[in-house]
Each structure stands twice: as structure tokens, then as C-alpha cells.
Amino acid sequence: MKTLVLVLFFLFGFAAAQNKLYVRVEYNPSMQLLGFGGSGFFYDHILLLPDGTAFRFDDVSENFDQVLPGGINLATATATDLSNAGGTGGTYQDDGTTVQTSFGVSFATAGEEYSSVMEESGYMFIPPLQPSFITGEYNNFAGTVIGGGLTGTPSVAAAESNNYFFYADGKFGFEESSGVSSDAGNVGVTSSSEGSAAGSYLFEGYNLYITYNDGTQAVLPAYLWPPYQPFIDQILMVGEDEFLNEEESALPIELLPANGAVSPQPAQNPLGNQGGQNPLTQGNETQNPLTQPQEQTQTTEQNPLATGSPTTPTGNTVSGTVTAPAGITLSSALVIACPYTAATETDCIDAVIEGSGLYSLELPVGDYVMMAAMDATGDGQVNTGDYVSYQRFSSTGESRVLDFVLEPYTE
């Protein structure tokens, strides 16, 4: 029990330091219909700080033209940081069910859903990412046409494409191209490419951290939405732009854990060269998240705690495997899940990890910080010589598989 209490103390401290991001997305097709180009999407970002303050970055409402800022760690930014970045300050109250802000808007604590109908689109809660590699090819495309038709003038079409290539070893490439064409016969095309050698990257919290090969660094706002959709169907926001994964790309589209916290050095992928199979090469049809989300059909998947044939998960079970580093025997280990709103250890749920590395928890709907911990030193504390791994997780009432790879604990 002593080990449990100390691990819970660590989790509380970790969870308390995190800001929570809610995003409302509004689709306005008139931008594209009128030939002005752009995505036609506008965003209202609200960050809730643990001290009861809130900051809004809104380009949806009238007289607002604020975008989520870069250059700062959005998951841990202070009120001063966000004020200096141009955010609108305010306050909020959260009773565990509803968040009421001084901006005059309220939304469900657990988050709401996106709708292409502007009046029905809600504030989605965006869980902050653990240190992660988001692998695959992601594309942003914008185009516009001017003239032609009833105007009696030659039509001019312009388009621009930007592609990120994210790799499982923490490297990335970037490619951009643009072109202009006209039915009068004039054509111009420009392009540039940095292949797989642009630099290294890491996603963490609500940011994309980039280190270019020349040593310069960038900190960009980044997150995935809608969070309740399968990962393969989510849009990757980087800065002010939406990026969709390329279904025909040979790169696996995966969300992989990365060792360590934010660092200007290239992060190392603990999975090594174990590249996963790209599900898009299987001929599976996936939903375009830019359209109105549809209800997801529950599919049959393997329960790692079961033997024999795959079973259909039921309830809100979170289960998976905890893996110790090579050469280390797994023992004296447990998994703990604490809600973001936890006040005492009684609000948390824990399970002992079997010798085979398997665990299973029943979690009510909500947002959690989860940790797998192994007291290798046997002193009842989480310190140097022990092994931990944490993830942030949102339980939606459906069965999920969540695996942990233990890493040496560092102060």
C-alpha cells in the first residue's frame, strides 16, 4: 500500500500540472463556394488552467481573430504565458459535469461532438498527448478558382500542397508545392522537398516540437480531432492548418509512444524497427472526419487477457500488456488510473500486473492519467532504479486495449 500511495502522489502532481484544451470547430463552406480558397473551418480554442483561469483563442466569433499560439508549451503554459500570447483571459467553474466560463459559453466536462451544422457543433475535449510519434504522410491542400463562367474572363486556378512525412524513428520530411494554371494557357509550378531528412520531431501535450538539421527549433500548436473517432479517421492540426493522412502512402499511419519528455535532441522510438501494418493498405474504408461524424460500429478485437479465440469486448474494460525493458524481470508492478478530477487516492483505480504482463481495469467514463509502475528496488518508493510508463486516456464506455512499455524512472 505504501508503494501505491507514493505512485498516486506522483500521478496527482503530474495531472495537476496539465491544462485542458477544448475546441469548437465551425464549418463555413461559403469561403470555398465563393472561390476564396482555404479550408472553410474556423476554431474556438479554450484552455482551462488548474487554478480556475481560462484563456480563449477564437477566430469563430465576430470581432475575434485569435489563433492558438506557437512557441510555448500549451499543456503547462501559465496565465502570463497565454496572456502574452494574445489570449483572452477569463475564469471557469467545473462541477464535474458542466464547465461554465466567464466567456458566456458552457460545455460538458467530458467534451462534446463536432457537427457540420454550425448551431450543433460542440466543444470537444482534446486529451493531451503523451510523448508520441505520429507516423505517416499527412497532407494539407488549398485551392481557388477566379474568373471564368458568367464573368466572361479567363479562369485562373491556384493550388498549394504541403506534406509532412513522419517516421517511427523520430525523423520527418517536408514537401511543398504550388501551381497556377489558366484556360488562357499560362501555367506555373513551383516545388521543394526535404525528403526524410528535414530533421527530428516529437508530439507532446498540445505541441509539435521540431528540431531542424541546421539546429534551429520550432514549437507549434498541434492536436488531433475529433478525439472520439478512431485514430485513423482523425485530422492532425499543426499551426492553423488541417492535415489528413494519405491513404495511398506506404508509410504506416500509427500513434506510437516515444521515450522521454520534450527535448531538442531526436527522440528514440522504444519500438525500434517494429513497423506496424498500415491498415489503409488492407482495403479498409474509413470515414472522412471532415464530414459529419457517424456512429462507430463496435468490432471484434482480441482481448489480451483471454485465451483461445478472439472475443467481443463488452463494457468499459481497459486491458493490455505491460512490458519491462530487455533483461529486466517484471515483478512488484501495478497499473493505476486517476481521473483528472481526483481529489484523493480513493478516486483512483488500480490493478496488479500479472507475471505475464497482463492487466485489466474497469473505468467509468471520463479522462484519466494512467501509470504502470514497477518497484524494482523494493523500497516502496518511485525513484531511481524503478520503472514507470504513463499515458493519458479518455474512457468512452467502450472496451479498449492500452499497452505500456516501462522505462527507467528519472527524477
Secondary structure as UniProt FT lines:
FT   HELIX           2..16
FT   STRAND          20..27
FT   HELIX           30..33
FT   TURN            34..35
FT   STRAND          41..48
FT   TURN            50..51
FT   STRAND          53..58
FT   TURN            62..63
FT   TURN            74..76
FT   HELIX           79..84
FT   TURN            85..86
FT   STRAND          88..94
FT   STRAND          98..101
FT   TURN            102..103
FT   STRAND          106..108
FT   TURN            109..110
FT   HELIX           118..120
FT   STRAND          123..126
FT   STRAND          129..146
FT   HELIX           149..151
FT   STRAND          156..166
FT   TURN            168..169
FT   STRAND          171..182
FT   TURN            183..184
FT   STRAND          187..193
FT   TURN            195..196
FT   STRAND          199..205
FT   STRAND          207..212
FT   TURN            213..214
FT   STRAND          217..225
FT   TURN            227..228
FT   HELIX           231..233
FT   STRAND          235..238
FT   TURN            239..240
FT   STRAND          241..245
FT   TURN            247..248
FT   STRAND          254..257
FT   TURN            270..273
FT   HELIX           279..282
FT   TURN            289..290
FT   TURN            304..305
FT   TURN            315..316
FT   STRAND          317..323
FT   TURN            326..327
FT   STRAND          333..339
FT   TURN            340..341
FT   HELIX           345..347
FT   STRAND          349..352
FT   TURN            355..356
FT   STRAND          358..362
FT   STRAND          366..374
FT   TURN            376..377
FT   TURN            384..385
FT   STRAND          387..395
FT   STRAND          400..401
FT   STRAND          404..405
FT   STRAND          407..408
//
